[in-house]
């Protein structure tokens, strides 16, 4: 399965440097707890990645540039590649209601994102790796496809043997008491979760302007 393997902190720096206002700090939270510490690349470096980026004047961003950057930001937050993101947009455009909200809903209900939202991983990248290593069961069957689409009524559980590993002992402790979105139900004692509903825009705290992405693909 294709995936991005390059440095991820440069992605946050790129989005911060292209923010709508000088000094904006756009964090994609690609490295979990590190993004909340002083080691975060956005906190240490304000310039965009590149040898001469710090010396260049800040160019005026066109409307197309804003649309492109918003599309790139959402794609990087959820960890999907270009062709995959386009396919999600096509699916969203065929659904009833607002296309931007439908697009967010499809990305939110990916299996790896659900694991992340349940706080069973500190980042979506880690959640993707845990799913690939078959640590979870979807509706009673082991699954190793991070992009598996979950629907209302689906149940997700941690494999019993995995719960005893040092990593998951730490992650389960990490998840205790942390907020879970209203569209998810999580049983801490049994490490089980259930999808209650498709998330609405009010349920999703992802900091993106999805309408700009719709405009980008509607050119």
Secondary structure as the mmCIF struct_conf table of DSSP 4:
data_model
#
loop_
_struct_conf.conf_type_id
_struct_conf.id
_struct_conf.beg_label_comp_id
_struct_conf.beg_label_asym_id
_struct_conf.beg_label_seq_id
_struct_conf.end_label_comp_id
_struct_conf.end_label_asym_id
_struct_conf.end_label_seq_id
BEND BEND1 UNK A 6 UNK A 6
BEND BEND2 UNK A 8 UNK A 8
HELX_RH_AL_P HELX_RH_AL_P1 UNK A 9 UNK A 17
TURN_TY1_P TURN_TY1_P1 UNK A 18 UNK A 18
BEND BEND3 UNK A 19 UNK A 21
TURN_TY1_P TURN_TY1_P2 UNK A 22 UNK A 23
BEND BEND4 UNK A 31 UNK A 31
HELX_RH_3T_P HELX_RH_3T_P1 UNK A 32 UNK A 36
BEND BEND5 UNK A 37 UNK A 37
TURN_TY1_P TURN_TY1_P3 UNK A 38 UNK A 39
HELX_RH_AL_P HELX_RH_AL_P2 UNK A 41 UNK A 44
BEND BEND6 UNK A 47 UNK A 47
HELX_LH_PP_P HELX_LH_PP_P1 UNK A 48 UNK A 48
BEND BEND7 UNK A 49 UNK A 50
TURN_TY1_P TURN_TY1_P4 UNK A 51 UNK A 52
HELX_RH_3T_P HELX_RH_3T_P2 UNK A 53 UNK A 55
BEND BEND8 UNK A 56 UNK A 56
HELX_LH_PP_P HELX_LH_PP_P2 UNK A 59 UNK A 62
HELX_RH_AL_P HELX_RH_AL_P3 UNK A 63 UNK A 78
TURN_TY1_P TURN_TY1_P5 UNK A 79 UNK A 79
HELX_RH_AL_P HELX_RH_AL_P4 UNK A 82 UNK A 93
TURN_TY1_P TURN_TY1_P6 UNK A 94 UNK A 94
BEND BEND9 UNK A 95 UNK A 97
HELX_RH_AL_P HELX_RH_AL_P5 UNK A 99 UNK A 108
TURN_TY1_P TURN_TY1_P7 UNK A 109 UNK A 109
STRN STRN1 UNK A 110 UNK A 110
HELX_RH_AL_P HELX_RH_AL_P6 UNK A 111 UNK A 117
TURN_TY1_P TURN_TY1_P8 UNK A 118 UNK A 119
BEND BEND10 UNK A 120 UNK A 123
HELX_RH_AL_P HELX_RH_AL_P7 UNK A 124 UNK A 132
TURN_TY1_P TURN_TY1_P9 UNK A 133 UNK A 134
STRN STRN2 UNK A 136 UNK A 138
TURN_TY1_P TURN_TY1_P10 UNK A 139 UNK A 140
STRN STRN3 UNK A 141 UNK A 143
TURN_TY1_P TURN_TY1_P11 UNK A 146 UNK A 147
HELX_LH_PP_P HELX_LH_PP_P3 UNK A 148 UNK A 148
STRN STRN4 UNK A 149 UNK A 149
HELX_LH_PP_P HELX_LH_PP_P4 UNK A 150 UNK A 150
TURN_TY1_P TURN_TY1_P12 UNK A 152 UNK A 153
STRN STRN5 UNK A 155 UNK A 158
HELX_RH_AL_P HELX_RH_AL_P8 UNK A 160 UNK A 163
TURN_TY1_P TURN_TY1_P13 UNK A 164 UNK A 164
BEND BEND11 UNK A 165 UNK A 165
HELX_RH_AL_P HELX_RH_AL_P9 UNK A 166 UNK A 175
TURN_TY1_P TURN_TY1_P14 UNK A 176 UNK A 177
TURN_TY1_P TURN_TY1_P15 UNK A 182 UNK A 183
STRN STRN6 UNK A 184 UNK A 187
TURN_TY1_P TURN_TY1_P16 UNK A 188 UNK A 191
STRN STRN7 UNK A 192 UNK A 195
BEND BEND12 UNK A 197 UNK A 197
HELX_LH_PP_P HELX_LH_PP_P5 UNK A 198 UNK A 200
HELX_RH_3T_P HELX_RH_3T_P3 UNK A 201 UNK A 203
HELX_RH_AL_P HELX_RH_AL_P10 UNK A 210 UNK A 217
TURN_TY1_P TURN_TY1_P17 UNK A 218 UNK A 218
#
